[in-house]
């Protein structure tokens, strides 16, 4: 397998559409490299990251109600232009979780 670690071993490339993430703790096994989730900021391993439509999350923020999976699916269905731009992803998990709660309570 070709490594997706930067030559200086400071960054890991999780996706071709997202910037690389900083490595918190390096490991010879790429799947065990510890990073901060680019969506919620929690520490996770590369092997535990999950992707939907090029947006990357971790077990903390992906599967939770209102998490990355629900957010991407809702935005893709209700605001396709925003889905294509991806600005919602840059807002992060906490902000999108608030918006999820607001939509749910309407």
N, C-alpha and C positions, 0 to 999 in steps of 0.2 A: 504494500500500500504506500502510496506517495504521501508524505507528511504535508499537512497544511499549516505547519508552524513556520513563523518568519525565521530567516537565517540567524537572527540574534536571539531567537527563542523567547521573545518578549510578547509576541502576539500570535493568536490563532485565527485562521480564516474559516469561519463557520459557513459562510455563504458568499456567492459571487456578487450578490446585490447589496450586502451590508458591509460596513467597515469591519476590520478585524477587531477582536476583543483582546484585552490585555490578559496575559497569563498571571494568575495569582500564585500558583504552585505548579512547577514543571514536573513532568514524569516521563520516563522513557516510553511508556504506553500512552499514545495520543488520547485514547478514550478516558484515561485517568487524570489528564491535565485538568487542574482546577482553574476555572474562570469565573467572572461575574456575569450572570445572565444579562444580556443586552437589553432585555425588556423590563425586568424587575430589580436587577442589581444584586440578587442573592447569589451566594457562592454555589457552584454546581460543577459537575465534571462535564467535559465535552461529550462523553458517552451518554449523559442523561439529558442533553438538549433535545428539543422537539421543534420541528419546523412546519409551518403552514403557509403556503403561498410566498415563500421566501422570508417570512418573519419568524424569528427564533425566540423560543421561550424555554422554560425549565419546568420540572415537576411542580414547583411552587406556584407559578403564574399561568401555566398552560391549561391545566385541567379544571381549575377552580371555576365555579359559576361566575361569569363575567370576566373570565381570564382571556388569554390570547386566542384560544380556539373560538370561544363565543363571540369575542369582539370582531375577529376577522370575518367570521361567517355573517354576522349582523351587518357590518359595514359593506361587505361585498354585495349583499342583497338589497340594502337600503340606500347606499351612497357609493355607487360604483366609481365615480371620479375620485373620491377620497381614498377608496381602496387602491386604486391605481397609483395615486401619489404617495400613499403610505405615511402621511403626516401623523396619523393617529398613533402609529408605532413609536414615533419620536416622543410623543407625549408621555409614554410609559404606562406601566401597569396600574399605579395608584390612580392616576387621572382617568384612565379608561374604566376602571372599576367603579369610580364615582358616576361616570356617565351611564354605565350599565345599570346601576341602581336607579338612577333617574328615569331611564327608559322603562325599566321594569315597573316602576310606580306610577306610570302614566296610564 
